[in-house]
């Protein structure tokens, strides 16, 4: 806006200069009027303070009286009534350039007086004060309020345009990957913002459709692989004992677990938790511990469960069952030995699983929830999906998962859920 205002001012100045330069008579009249106003503002009754315009030669200024006889008549306008003195201006060509003469009426201390002025000059220089005065009066003074009005208008217009953009920005920041149905609010105006927001919503719809296709493919592939893997496991069980059969069974079990985790992951990404469903974390914990205890005992391990205080929470029972199962499987895989795995529900809407293994290195803590991340792929047969599934299910509940190394050895995983409304 500042550049536009400056350009407008320069253009206006150019128009003023060109206009007055082509009207020498008007310049002469304005110049004498400007010099007379200086005498009128002077406290001295004589015009000696008048120095004349810049570049003027043979400057002369004096007061005349109406009863001065011949001088009065000589300085009166030809078309004026006899005995009447009026303002007039005359421009004449002389060898050195031009001569300007004229009379102006001035008022000093309430007394009207007549000022005669005459000078000679050449070129545009004597008229610089007139042009400068016109620039001030007809360019700068009108431009100041105009610029202020333009500034206020621009501030109002820009804020009005940016308001829906700021709202769209806040809605984009608030988009939840777990709720793919969210869209930006479409402001009816301005049209440009509405067009942009609708384009973003269309892009979100296409992205949602693409992700749904990918999730469906993963879930369908995992589901279809379960049956042949089960048949393969049964066929291996009928083979005579041998080291080769044991290796094949171990590989089949690993593939079965991976397929199950892929199915869990696809279901976790598509899960929508009902906000009003209340579940008992302790009841789900007892159920999963009872289901996994035989497998843990077979490994000469101990699986302990404890319930502390009120264990009600808002959540999805099947999803919380998977959280328990994946945390216990993670403890079984990464904390070998005869130390127990401790599962706790409560106090409050939280569950925790602690092992007594070597713990987690500080440099590995930022990565343990990344999907398919494994510290050493040569020493583990896992796919790196278990903790990623737990984190995604916790996020679907609006909860959090934390991990810390505890004194005495081992890692403690804690998942916090939303509390049910108080009764």
Secondary structure, DSSP 8 states (H G I E B T S, - for coil): -HHHHHHHHHHHHHHHHHHHHT-HHHHHHHHHHHHHHHHHH-SSSSGGG---STT-EEEEEEEE-TT-THHHHHTS-TTS-TT----EEEEEEETTEEEEEEEEEEEETTEEEEEEEEEEE-SSGGGHHHHHHHHIIIIIHHHHHHHHHHHHHHHHHHHHHHHHHHHHHHHHHT--TT-TT------SSSHHHHHHHHHHHHHHHHHHHHHHHHHHHHHHHHHHHHHHHHHHHHHHHTS---HHHHHHHHHHHHHHHHHHHHHHHHHHHT----TT-EEEHHHHHHHHHHHHHHHHHHTT--EEEEEES--EEES-HHHHHHHHHHHHHHHHHHS-SS--EEEEEESSSEEEEE--SS---GGGGGGTTSTT--S-TTS----S-HHHHHHHHHHHTT-EEEEEE-TTS-EEEEEE-B-----
